[in-house]
Amino acid sequence: MAQIRNMLRAFTWSQPQATPSAVVTQLDDAVKHIAEVPMATMILATLTLGDDELWQLRWTNAGHPPPLLVSHDGRARYLTDAHGILLGTGTIRPRPDVFTVLPPRTTVLLYTDGLVESPHHSIDHGLERLRRHAASLAHRPLDSFCDLLLERVRPSDNDDDVAMLALRTPTRA
């Protein structure tokens, strides 16, 4: 994975105007030809401040669990529109870029499958459990939002590693 991370850094640095899907397409080609890791999943996203002073998220997904968008009033939905095939498969398909505006106090959660997978339940069960708990914790400060999600959602029968990355848009830009 370190190889892939370093290639990703190089591609994003050398092409600052490239869309997430263009960078991931280039990374996928490199993974197929030079990486020691045969396959990987990832999400690549950019966050920019629009002329309207609202934050804009543009992303593409290469086989990773979908990002979760949680509004401050407790509505939560998965961002599934940009879901594409994982890196390293050798399959050539267009990778989508998707764009959404993030209202003030919106939380975006990225996480690994260790947070939602269980040998005794379907992945859909784990995703619904995450969505439901994230919605109920939307009003919490971000650090306690993450701590409580980990405590409430991670299946006790799963010893897989868990990583979460959460960001919340400010009240004002």
C-alpha positions in Angstrom: 0.0 0.0 0.0 2.9 2.4 0.6 3.8 2.1 -3.1 0.3 3.0 -4.1 0.1 5.9 -1.7 3.4 7.3 -3.0 2.3 7.0 -6.6 -0.9 8.7 -5.7 0.9 11.6 -4.1 3.1 12.0 -7.2 0.2 11.9 -9.6 -1.9 14.4 -7.6 1.1 16.7 -7.1 2.1 16.7 -10.8 -1.4 17.2 -12.1 -3.1 19.7 -9.7 -6.0 20.4 -12.1 -6.8 16.8 -12.9 -10.1 15.3 -11.8 -10.1 12.6 -9.2 -11.2 10.0 -11.8 -8.3 11.0 -14.2 -5.8 10.6 -11.4 -7.2 7.2 -10.3 -7.3 6.0 -13.9 -3.6 6.8 -14.2 -2.9 5.2 -10.8 -4.8 2.1 -11.8 -2.6 1.7 -14.9 0.5 2.0 -12.7 -0.8 -0.5 -10.2 -1.3 -3.1 -13.0 2.2 -2.6 -14.3 4.6 -1.8 -11.5 3.0 -2.2 -8.0 3.7 -5.2 -5.8 0.2 -5.0 -4.5 -2.1 -6.8 -7.0 -5.4 -4.9 -6.1 -6.5 -2.1 -3.8 -9.5 0.1 -3.1 -9.6 3.8 -2.5 -11.6 7.0 -2.7 -10.0 10.2 -4.1 -11.8 13.4 -3.3 -11.2 17.1 -3.6 -12.9 19.7 -1.4 -13.1 23.3 -2.7 -14.9 26.4 -1.7 -17.3 27.6 -4.4 -18.1 31.1 -5.4 -21.4 30.8 -3.4 -19.3 30.2 -0.2 -20.4 26.6 0.0 -18.0 23.7 0.1 -18.0 21.4 -2.9 -16.9 17.7 -2.9 -15.8 16.0 -6.0 -14.8 12.3 -5.8 -14.4 9.0 -7.4 -14.5 5.6 -5.8 -12.4 2.5 -6.7 -14.1 -0.3 -4.9 -14.1 1.3 -1.5 -17.1 1.4 0.9 -19.1 4.5 -0.1 -18.6 7.8 1.8 -21.4 8.7 4.2 -22.9 12.2 4.1 -24.5 13.3 7.4 -26.4 16.6 7.7 -26.5 18.5 11.0 -30.2 17.8 11.3 -29.6 14.0 11.3 -30.2 12.9 7.7 -27.6 10.5 6.5 -27.1 9.0 3.0 -24.4 7.1 1.2 -22.6 8.7 -1.8 -22.8 5.8 -4.2 -22.9 7.6 -7.5 -19.1 7.4 -8.2 -18.7 3.8 -7.3 -16.2 2.1 -9.7 -14.1 -1.0 -9.9 -11.1 -1.5 -7.6 -7.6 -0.8 -8.7 -5.5 -3.5 -10.4 -8.1 -5.7 -12.0 -7.0 -4.9 -15.5 -10.6 -4.0 -16.5 -10.8 -0.9 -18.5 -14.0 1.1 -17.7 -14.6 4.8 -17.4 -14.3 6.0 -13.8 -17.0 8.5 -12.8 -16.4 11.8 -11.0 -19.3 13.0 -8.9 -19.9 16.4 -7.5 -22.0 17.5 -4.6 -22.4 20.7 -2.6 -22.0 20.3 1.2 -24.2 22.6 3.3 -22.8 24.1 6.4 -22.2 21.7 9.3 -22.4 18.6 7.0 -20.2 15.7 8.0 -18.5 13.5 5.4 -17.3 10.1 6.7 -14.8 7.9 5.0 -14.1 4.5 6.7 -12.6 1.1 6.0 -14.7 -2.1 5.8 -13.5 -3.2 9.2 -16.1 -0.7 10.6 -19.1 -2.4 9.0 -18.2 -6.0 8.1 -19.1 -9.0 10.2 -18.8 -12.7 9.6 -22.3 -13.2 11.0 -24.2 -10.3 9.2 -24.5 -9.0 5.7 -22.5 -5.9 4.6 -25.8 -4.2 4.1 -26.7 -4.7 7.7 -23.4 -3.1 8.7 -23.9 -0.2 6.4 -27.4 0.4 7.6 -26.2 0.3 11.2 -23.5 2.9 10.4 -26.0 5.1 8.7 -28.5 5.0 11.5 -25.9 5.7 14.3 -24.2 8.4 12.3 -27.6 10.2 11.8 -28.3 10.0 15.6 -24.8 11.5 16.4 -24.9 14.3 13.8 -25.2 17.0 16.4 -22.1 15.8 18.4 -18.7 17.5 18.1 -16.6 15.7 15.5 -14.2 13.9 17.9 -17.1 12.4 20.0 -19.0 11.7 16.8 -16.1 9.4 15.7 -15.5 7.9 19.1 -19.1 7.0 19.6 -19.5 5.6 16.0 -16.5 3.3 16.6 -18.0 2.2 19.9 -21.5 1.6 18.6 -21.0 0.3 15.1 -17.8 -1.8 15.0 -18.9 -5.5 15.1 -17.6 -7.2 18.2 -16.9 -10.4 16.1 -14.7 -8.5 13.6 -11.0 -8.1 14.4 -10.2 -6.3 11.1 -8.5 -3.0 11.4 -10.6 0.2 11.3 -9.8 3.6 9.9 -12.1 6.6 9.8 -11.7 10.0 8.4 -14.4 12.6 9.1 -14.6 16.2 8.1 -17.3 18.7 8.9 -18.0 21.9 6.9 -18.0 25.0 9.0 -21.0 27.2 9.7 -19.4 29.9 7.5 -16.7 29.6 4.9 
